[in-house]
Amino acid sequence: MRRLTGRLRGGSAITRKNAEGERGAAAVIVAFTMVVLLGFTALAVDVGAVYAEKAQLQNGADATALAIANDCAKGLNCPTAMGAAGNRLADVNANDSSSGVFSVTQPNATTVRVETNAQAAGSTDDSFGLFFARVLGNESAVIHAVAQASWGAPSEATTLPWTISQCVFKKYLTPSQLAELSSTGTFTGDPIPTHILLRYDENTPDYPGCAPQNGYAEGGFGWLDRDTGCSADINIAESEVGNDPGNDFPSECTGIISSLMKDPVLIPIFSTATGTGQHATYGLVGFIAFQITGYKFGGTPALTNLDPAAPSCTGNCRGIQGYFTRYVSLAEGLSTSGGTPNYGATSVWLSD
């Protein structure tokens, strides 16, 4: 029994040495694991920060491109607009209010391309500072974002169900604007802002040089077939749209009366009208921008709000008062296919 015990005690000494060795190996593994965990932490924190910065840069690029395109669409000098809007709009879309505009270019006459870059507050360096990744020797990253915005005359839109003669519109362009529109399909500057009355009853006055009743189909008076509520879905490529005869104000439209005079409205213009009454159709050529300043849709006060600066509309008169203008829309739902003449109504959209 003593010999056996001696062997057991000797075995315990060996076990203690093995345990000490295992603890040493575990320390090495833990140290290695900590390095790996730090690496993953650096990856998680810094990659998350990079993605957040990229999102801010993209917002800045989108906002800057749309703002510059909006100015260009209004006829302002594009290079001037590019220089004025760039860094300011990029900065306000960054959490640290510090982003740079790496470049602003025009790929074509109706498109602007904006590239933004990350930079530290108070610095112009093209870099984004990292955090945990510094332990691994990576102190910064280069982050850029790109956006393109385009502008042009809309070819499709959902509008007020009403149309105006192209001939009447042209009466409020200067001779030089008319010549430019005829040769280029667009014109610079604003139409003449004379307040006018566009009657749609049987006593519509004829504009000199325009067709009788200003081209309206007999019994048509300019109201169009409606699609949803008080709106017409207009596609210039389809060339024509149906007519809703009579001069009664559509009952579906009473809900929009209070908002008619807030902003310019897009209205399709026609060059030809065929047929009569309910069977009449209008040949559409584009969209104009018209600022409504008054109206008389009926004999009740709820349907009347007249503009004293425009010709009067009394008695059985039914009409809309206002003036032709320019309007740049960022609204969704407008389509531009190219080739549609620009009569002052322009759509701006992100075109990446």
For each residue, the residues with C-beta under 8 A, 3 or more apart:
1: 4 5
2: 5 6
3: 6 7
4: 1 7 8
5: 1 2 8 9
6: 2 3 9 10
7: 3 4 10 11
8: 4 5 11 12
9: 5 6 12 13
10: 6 7 13 14
11: 7 8 14 15
12: 8 9 15 16
13: 9 10 16 17
14: 10 11 17 18
15: 11 12 18 19
16: 12 13 19 20
17: 13 14 20 21
18: 14 15 21 22
19: 15 16 22 23
20: 16 17 23 24
21: 17 18 24 25
22: 18 19 25 26
23: 19 20 26 27
24: 20 21 27 28
25: 21 22 28 29
26: 22 23 29 30
27: 23 24 30 31
28: 24 25 31 32
29: 25 26 32 33
30: 26 27 33 34
31: 27 28 34 35
32: 28 29 35 36
33: 29 30 36 37
34: 30 31 37 38
35: 31 32 38 39
36: 32 33 39 40
37: 33 34 40 41
38: 34 35 41 42 132 135
39: 35 36 42 43 136
40: 36 37 43 44
41: 37 38 44 45 132
42: 38 39 45 46 130 131 132 133 135 136
43: 39 40 46 47 133
44: 40 41 47 48
45: 41 42 48 49 131 132
46: 42 43 49 50 130 131 132 133 138 141
47: 43 44 50 51
48: 44 45 51 52
49: 45 46 52 53 128 130 131
50: 46 47 53 54 128 141 143
51: 47 48 54 55
52: 48 49 55 56 95
53: 49 50 56 57 94 118 128 143
54: 50 51 57 58 143 145
55: 51 52 58 59
56: 52 53 59 60 93 94 95 99
57: 53 54 60 61 90 93 94 99 116 117 118 143 144 145
58: 54 55 61 62 116 145 147
59: 55 56 62 63 93
60: 56 57 63 64 89 90 91 92 93 94 99 116 145
61: 57 58 64 65 90 114 115 116 145 146 147
62: 58 59 65 66 147 149 350
63: 59 60 66 67 89 90 92 93
64: 60 61 67 68 85 86 89 90 101 104 114 116 147
65: 61 62 68 69 112 113 114 147 148 149 350
66: 62 63 69 70 149 330 348 350
67: 63 64 70 71 81 85 89
68: 64 65 71 72 78 81 82 85 86 104 112 114 149
69: 65 66 72 73 111 112 149 150 151 348
70: 66 67 73 74 151 328 330 348
71: 67 68 74 76 78 81 85
72: 68 69 75 76 78 81 110 112 151
73: 69 70 151 328 346 348
74: 70 71 326 328 346
75: 72 188 189 326
76: 71 72 80 81
77: 80 81
78: 68 71 72 81 82 106 112
79: 82 83
80: 76 77 83 84
81: 67 68 71 72 76 77 78 84 85
82: 68 78 79 85 86 104 112
83: 79 80 86 104
84: 80 81 88
85: 64 67 68 71 81 82 88 89
86: 64 68 82 83 89 90 101 104 114
87: 90 91 99 100 101
88: 84 85 91 92
89: 60 63 64 67 85 86 92 93
90: 57 60 61 63 64 86 87 93 94 99 100 101 116
91: 60 87 88 94 97 98 99
92: 60 63 88 89 97
93: 56 57 59 60 63 89 90 99
94: 53 56 57 60 90 91 97 98 99
95: 52 56
96: 120 121
97: 91 92 94 121
98: 91 94 119 120 121 122 123
99: 56 57 60 87 90 91 93 94 116 117 118 119
100: 87 90 116 117 118 119 124 126
101: 64 86 87 90 104 114 115 116 117
102: 115 116 117 126 144
103: 113 114 115
104: 64 68 82 83 86 101 112 113 114 115
105: 112 113
106: 78 109 111 112 113
107: 111 113 148
108: 111
109: 106
110: 72 150 151 152
111: 69 106 107 108 148 149 150 151 351
112: 65 68 69 72 78 82 104 105 106 148 149 150
113: 65 103 104 105 106 107 146 147 148
114: 61 64 65 68 86 101 103 104 146 147 148 149
115: 61 101 102 103 104 144 145 146
116: 57 58 60 61 64 90 99 100 101 102 144 145 146
117: 57 99 100 101 102 126 142 143 144
118: 53 57 99 100 126 127 128 141 142 143 144
119: 98 99 100 123 124 125 126 127 128
120: 96 98 123 125 127 128 129
121: 96 97 98
122: 98
123: 98 119 120
124: 100 119
125: 119 120
126: 100 102 117 118 119 142
127: 118 119 120 140 141 142
128: 49 50 53 118 119 120 140 141 142 143
129: 120 139 140
130: 42 46 49 133 134 138 139 140 141
131: 42 45 46 49 134
132: 38 41 42 45 46 135
133: 42 43 46 130 136 138 139
134: 130 131 137 138 139
135: 38 42 132
136: 39 42 133
137: 134
138: 46 130 133 134 141
139: 129 130 133 134
140: 127 128 129 130
141: 46 50 118 127 128 130 138
142: 117 118 126 127 128
143: 50 53 54 57 117 118 128
144: 57 102 115 116 117 118
145: 54 57 58 60 61 115 116
146: 61 113 114 115 116 352
147: 58 61 62 64 65 113 114 350 352
148: 65 107 111 112 113 114 350 351 352
149: 62 65 66 68 69 111 112 114 348 349 350 351
150: 69 110 111 112 336 348 349 351
151: 69 70 72 73 110 111 328 346 347 348 349
152: 110 336 338 340 342 346 347
153: 186 286 287 336 340 341 342 343 345 346 347
154: 157 266 287 329 334 335 336 340 345 346 347
155: 235 236 237 335 336 337 338 339 340
156: 233 234 235 236 237 334 335 337
157: 154 234 266 268 287 333 334 335 347
158: 227 228 231 232 233 234 333
159: 162 231 232 234 265 266 267 268 287
160: 230 231 232 256 265 266 267
161: 223 224 225 226 230 231 232 244 250 253
162: 159 200 222 223 224 267 320
163: 222 224 241 267 268 269 270 282 284
164: 168 169 198 222 267 268 269 270 288 290
165: 168 169 207 210 211 214 215 216 269 270 271
166: 169 170 269 270 271 285 286 343
167: 170 171 207 209 210 211 214 215 271
168: 164 165 171 172 198 207 210 214 215
169: 164 165 166 172 173 191 269 288 324 343
170: 166 167 173 178 181
171: 167 168 207 209 210
172: 168 169 191 192 194 196 323 324
173: 169 170 177 178 181 187 191 192
174: 177 178 189 192
175: 178 179
176: 179 180
177: 173 174 180 181 187 188 189 191
178: 170 173 174 175 181 182 187
179: 175 176 182 183
180: 176 177 183 184 186 187 188
181: 170 173 177 178 184 185 186 187 341 343
182: 178 179
183: 179 180
184: 180 181 187
185: 181 341 342
186: 153 180 181 341 342
187: 173 177 178 180 181 184 342 344
188: 75 177 180
189: 75 174 177
190: 193 325 326 344
191: 169 172 173 177 323 324 325 326 344
192: 172 173 174 324
193: 190 323 324 325
194: 172 323
195: 293 307 309 310 321 322 323
196: 172 310 311 321 322 323
197: 310 311 312 313 317 319 320 321
198: 164 168 222 319 320 321 322
199: 203 204 205 313 317 318 319
200: 162 204 216 221 222 223 247 318 319 320
201: 204 221 247 316 317 318 319
202: 221 247
203: 199 316 317
204: 199 200 201 213 214 216 221
205: 199
206: 210 211 212 213 214
207: 165 167 168 171 210 214
208:
209: 167 171
210: 165 167 168 171 206 207 214 215
211: 165 167 206 214 215
212: 206 215
213: 204 206 216 218
214: 165 167 168 204 206 207 210 211
215: 165 167 168 210 211 212 270 271 272 273
216: 165 200 204 213 220 221 222 273
217: 220 243 273 274 275 276 277 280 281 282
218: 213 276 277 280
219: 245 246 276 277 280
220: 216 217 223 243 245 273 276 277 280 282
221: 200 201 202 204 216 245 246 247 318
222: 162 163 164 198 200 216
223: 161 162 200 220 243 244 245 246 247 250
224: 161 162 163 232 241 242 243 244 268 282
225: 161 232 241 242 243 244
226: 161 229 230 231 232 244 250 252
227: 158 231 232 233
228: 158 231 233
229: 226 252 255
230: 160 161 226 250 252 253 255 256
231: 158 159 160 161 226 227 228
232: 158 159 160 161 224 225 226 227 241 268
233: 156 158 227 228
234: 156 157 158 159 241 268 284 287
235: 155 156 238
236: 155 156 239 268 284 285 286 287 340
237: 155 156 337
238: 235 241
239: 236 283 284
240: 281 282 283 284
241: 163 224 225 232 234 238 268 281 282 284
242: 224 225 280 281
243: 217 220 223 224 225 275 277 278 279 280 281 282
244: 161 223 224 225 226 250 278
245: 219 220 221 223 277 278 280
246: 219 221 223
247: 200 201 202 221 223 318
248: 298
249: 253 254 297 298 303 318
250: 161 223 226 230 244 253
251: 254
252: 226 229 230 255
253: 161 230 249 250 256 257
254: 249 251 257 302 303
255: 229 230 252
256: 160 230 253 259 260
257: 253 254 260 295 297 302 303 305
258:
259: 256 262
260: 256 257 265 292 295
261: 291 292 293 294 305
262: 259
263: 291 327
264: 289 290 291 325 326 327
265: 159 160 260 289 290 291 292 327
266: 154 157 159 160 287 288 289 327 329 345
267: 159 160 162 163 164 287 288 289 290
268: 157 159 163 164 224 232 234 236 241 282 284 286 287 288
269: 163 164 165 166 169 284 285 286 287 288 343
270: 163 164 165 166 215 273 282 283 284 285
271: 165 166 167 215 283 284 285
272: 215 282 283
273: 215 216 217 220 270 280 281 282 283
274: 217 280 281 283
275: 217 243 279 280 281
276: 217 218 219 220 279 280
277: 217 218 219 220 243 245 280
278: 243 244 245
279: 243 275 276
280: 217 218 219 220 242 243 245 273 274 275 276 277
281: 217 240 241 242 243 273 274 275
282: 163 217 220 224 240 241 243 268 270 272 273
283: 239 240 270 271 272 273 274
284: 163 234 236 239 240 241 268 269 270 271
285: 166 236 269 270 271 341
286: 153 166 236 268 269 340 341 342 343 345
287: 153 154 157 159 234 236 266 267 268 269 340 343 345
288: 164 169 266 267 268 269 324 343 344 345
289: 264 265 266 267 324 325 326 327 343 344 345
290: 164 264 265 267 320 322 323 324 325
291: 261 263 264 265 322 323 324 325
292: 260 261 265 295 320 321 322
293: 195 261 307 309 310 321 322 323
294: 261 305 306 307 310 313 320 321 322
295: 257 260 292 303 304 305 306 319 320 321
296: 303 304 305 306 313 317 318 319
297: 249 257 303 304 318
298: 248 249 302 303 304 318
299: 303 304
300: 303 304
301: 304
302: 254 257 298
303: 249 254 257 295 296 297 298 299 300
304: 295 296 297 298 299 300 301
305: 257 261 294 295 296
306: 294 295 296 310 312 313 321
307: 195 293 294 310 321 322
308:
309: 195 293
310: 195 196 197 293 294 306 307 313 321 322
311: 196 197 321
312: 197 306 317
313: 197 199 294 296 306 310 317 318 319 321
314: 317
315:
316: 201 203
317: 197 199 201 203 296 312 313 314
318: 199 200 201 221 247 249 296 297 298 313
319: 197 198 199 200 201 295 296 313
320: 162 197 198 200 290 292 294 295
321: 195 196 197 198 292 293 294 295 306 307 310 311 313
322: 195 196 198 290 291 292 293 294 307 310
323: 172 191 193 194 195 196 290 291 293
324: 169 172 191 192 193 288 289 290 291 344
325: 190 191 193 264 289 290 291 344
326: 74 75 190 191 264 289 344 345 346
327: 263 264 265 266 289 344 345 346
328: 70 73 74 151 346 347 348
329: 154 266 334 345 346 347 348
330: 66 70 347 348 349
331: 334 347
332:
333: 157 158
334: 154 156 157 329 331 347 349
335: 154 155 156 157 347
336: 150 152 153 154 155 340 347 349
337: 155 156 237 340
338: 152 155
339: 155
340: 152 153 154 155 236 286 287 336 337
341: 153 181 185 186 285 286
342: 152 153 185 186 187 286 345 346
343: 153 166 169 181 269 286 287 288 289
344: 187 190 191 288 289 324 325 326 327
345: 153 154 266 286 287 288 289 326 327 329 342
346: 73 74 151 152 153 154 326 327 328 329 342
347: 151 152 153 154 157 328 329 330 331 334 335 336
348: 66 69 70 73 149 150 151 328 329 330
349: 149 150 151 330 334 336
350: 62 65 66 147 148 149
351: 111 148 149 150
352: 146 147 148
